[in-house]
Amino acid sequence: MFFLKSDEFQKHIQSIIHKETQQHETHLDLTVDSIHKFANAGSLDFGGSEFEAAEKELINPQKNQGDDYGWWNLPKGHYQATMNETVKEVDDTIAFISLHSHARKAGVIANSSMFSNQQKGNPISLNFFAPDPGCNIKENARFAVLYLLAT
């Protein structure tokens, strides 16, 4: 296995906001499209017949006068960020997603995750926690990083 180089990302990713800023040697920065908060509990069981996804509510960003993009002013809590970018044609790769270093330095906490071709064409999302003082996130902020491992 090896990380794909950035010039190979075009074949696997669509809806890149600004390629020159997001694309790096072996990873791509992912940008925030929407943020949801968890509103009601989900349910897990062993067999899956009683599984229920947690109910989520969309949070609308607030725009400052003269701003083209709004801000999510998030208090402490658990959220889900959905990215602008989607993965396509991943039959020969495994995707690895982690927080962007700026999000980590802003106090955001999230687990890394991996997926293969089951995610193809679906929005990429990442559950995260905003710290005690909260976190302000601007629309299209670089929030996560994506590595593609060739198998």
Backbone hydrogen bonds, N-H to C=O, Kabsch-Sander energy under -0.5 kcal/mol:
donor,donor_aa,acceptor,acceptor_aa,energy
2,F,150,A,-0.9
4,L,148,L,-3.0
6,S,25,E,-2.3
8,E,5,K,-2.1
9,F,6,S,-1.5
11,K,8,E,-0.8
12,H,9,F,-1.9
13,I,9,F,-1.8
14,Q,86,T,-2.6
21,T,18,H,-1.3
22,Q,18,H,-2.4
23,Q,19,K,-2.5
24,H,27,H,-2.6
28,L,146,L,-2.1
29,D,22,Q,-2.4
30,L,144,A,-3.5
32,V,141,A,-2.0
33,D,82,T,-3.2
34,S,82,T,-1.8
35,I,59,I,-0.6
36,H,80,Q,-2.6
37,K,57,E,-2.5
38,F,78,H,-1.0
39,A,37,K,-0.5
39,A,55,E,-3.0
40,N,55,E,-1.3
43,S,52,E,-2.3
51,F,48,G,-1.1
52,E,43,S,-2.2
55,E,40,N,-1.1
57,E,37,K,-2.5
59,I,35,I,-2.8
60,N,58,L,-0.5
62,Q,71,W,-3.2
67,D,64,N,-2.4
71,W,62,Q,-2.7
72,W,137,I,-3.3
73,N,71,W,-0.7
74,L,72,W,-1.0
74,L,135,C,-2.4
76,K,132,D,-0.6
77,G,130,A,-1.5
79,Y,128,F,-3.0
80,Q,36,H,-2.4
81,A,126,L,-2.6
82,T,34,S,-2.9
83,M,124,I,-3.2
84,N,31,T,-2.5
86,T,14,Q,-2.1
87,V,122,N,-0.7
88,K,12,H,-3.5
93,T,90,V,-1.7
94,I,149,L,-2.3
95,A,115,F,-3.0
96,F,147,Y,-2.9
97,I,113,S,-3.3
98,S,145,V,-2.0
100,H,143,F,-2.6
104,R,100,H,-2.1
105,K,101,S,-2.5
106,A,102,H,-1.4
107,G,104,R,-1.6
108,V,103,A,-2.1
109,I,129,F,-2.2
113,S,97,I,-2.3
115,F,95,A,-2.0
119,Q,116,S,-1.9
120,K,117,N,-1.0
121,G,87,V,-3.7
122,N,119,Q,-2.5
124,I,85,E,-1.0
126,L,81,A,-2.3
128,F,79,Y,-2.7
129,F,109,I,-2.7
130,A,77,G,-3.0
134,G,131,P,-2.4
135,C,74,L,-2.3
137,I,72,W,-2.5
137,I,135,C,-0.5
139,E,70,G,-2.8
140,N,32,V,-2.1
141,A,138,K,-2.1
143,F,30,L,-2.7
143,F,141,A,-0.7
144,A,30,L,-1.5
145,V,98,S,-3.1
146,L,28,L,-2.7
147,Y,96,F,-2.8
149,L,94,I,-3.1
149,L,147,Y,-0.5
150,A,2,F,-3.1
150,A,148,L,-0.6
151,T,92,D,-2.3
